[in-house]
Amino acid sequence: MVTTMFRSIIVVALLAAAVVTASAQGQGIRVTLLGTGCPPPVMNRFGPSTLVEAGDQKLLFDAGRGALQRLAQLNVRWGDVQGVFLTHLHSDHVVGFPDVWLTGWLIAPGRNVPLKVWGPRRTAKMMFHLKHAYEADIRFRLENERVSPEGTVILAKDIGEGIVYDKFLNRSAAFF
């Protein structure tokens, strides 16, 4: 519990640092809390998820329950989300990921490029197993609907301390 809270605090601190960096460089940045809920399902708080927008970059930090619905409420095209950072692999932080991944690919105008995912150790393994869990659905839709096969690809990378994404506001760092 303490470790999870510490990691969440680190993510918020990194986002705040990015805001300061962007402001100093004259770049616009917007951080939107899509959900701040916890494991028990409550109707007024969706699961943990944060959208960070800077210029044309749209990145999702965690994908809790309802992340895609919140993106739709903001009129953010899910196909425009370039990547997902997972702070940790607790179910309440990842349960909305299949929706972001698959609905973001399937519903027009869907994503037609691979979805990049960064997270702590075992993130790539989790994504591997998700691909297999949804294999029948993906195969059916590729055979029967006009969708791009590239949109089903997940480029997952386990990350550790250090610079993990250098394109976004100069740098994003992770501390695990």
N, C-alpha and C positions, 0 to 999 in steps of 0.2 A: 504494500500500500504506500509506504513512504517512498520507495523507489519510483513507483508510478507517478506520484505527485511531484517528485523531484524532476523527473523527465519532462512532465508537462510544464513545469516552471521554466526549465531550460528552453523548451520550444518557444514559449511566450517571450522569454528574454531574447532569443535569437530573432524572432519576428520584430520585436521592438527595436533591436539593433539595426535590422534591415530598414525599418521605417526611418530611423535617424540618418542612415547612409543615403537612402533615396532622397530624403528631404535636402540633405546637404548637397547632393548632386543635381537637384532640380527635377528629379524623376518623380512621377506620381505613383503612389502605392496605396492599395486599399486592402485592409484585412477585415474579413467578415466571418463572424462566428456563426456557422451554420447550425451547430448543435452543441450543447454543453451538458447533455444528460449523462446519466450513468446507467449501469445494467438494468435496473428495474424500468420497464416501459411506462412512461408517463406521457400524456397527450400534449402537454405544453412544452416539452423539451426533447428534441430529437437527440440522437447519439452524438458523441464527440466528432466534430469535423470543422475545419477552418479553411476558408478560401483565401488565398493570397494572390492579388492581382497587381502586376507592375508592368506598365506598358502593355504589350500583347501577351505577356506571360500570365498564365492562370495555373496555379498549383494548388492541390488539395493536400492538407495536412490531416491525416486520419480520415476514415470513411465510416462513421458510425451510422446507426439506423436513421434513415431519412435524408441522408446527404444529397441524394439525387433530387428528391422533392424540393429541398431548400435551394438547390441550384436552379431548378425550374422556377421557383418563386421569384428569384432574382433575375430571371431571363438570361441566365448564363447558359449558353449552349454546351451541353455535356461533352460534345465532340471537341470543344475548344480547350478542355482541361488537358494540359501537356504532361502532367505527371502527378503521382501521388506519393507523398512521404508518409510512412507509418511510424509513429513514435514508439509504439510497442505493439505486440501481437495479441492483446486481450480482445476477446470477442466483441466487446462494446465499441472498440475502435476500428474493427475491420468488417463487421457484419454487413455493412452497406456497400462494401467494395464490389461484390459481384454485380450489384445493380449499376454502380458507376461504370464498371468495365463493360458489361454485356448490353445494358440498355443504351449506354453511350455509344455503342457500336451499331446497335440494331435499329434504333428509331431515327428516321431521317430528320435532318441531315446528320447521319452518324459519323463516328470517327473512322477514318480510313487509313490510319497510321497506327503503329504499335503504341500501347500505353506504357509509359515508363513508371516503374515503382521502385522506391528506395525504402529500406527499413532495416531494423536490427537483424542480427543473426537469425537465420531460418526464414526470412521473408521470401527468398527465392524458392525455398522448399514449399512454403505455403502456396505460392502462386502456381508452382508446378502441379500440386494436388488439386487446386481449384480448376485448372485447365482440364484435368482428367474428370473431375466431378461434373463439369458441364459439357463434356465432349459430345454426348448424344445430341444435346440441344444445338450446339454450335454446328455440328455436321448437318443436322436437319435444315437449319436456316441457311447454311451455305448452299445446300442442294436445291432449296425451294424458294429462296428470296434473293433479291438483288442487293447483296451486301458485300462489302469488301473483306476478303479474308485477312488482310493486313490489320484490320481493326480488332481482330480477336487475339492478336499477339500481345503478350505481356513481356516487357523487358525488365525483369526484376533484378535488383542488385542488393546484396547484403552490404550494409555500410557500418563503419565504426567511427571513432573520433576523427575529426578533421574536416577538410573541405570536401563536400559531396556533390555540390551543384554550383558550378562557377558562372553559369549564364544568367542567373537570377540575381539582379542587384549586386553585381560583382561576385558575391559568394554566399553560400549557405553552409553553415557548419553543423556538425552533429557531435553530441557528447553522449556516449552510451556507457 
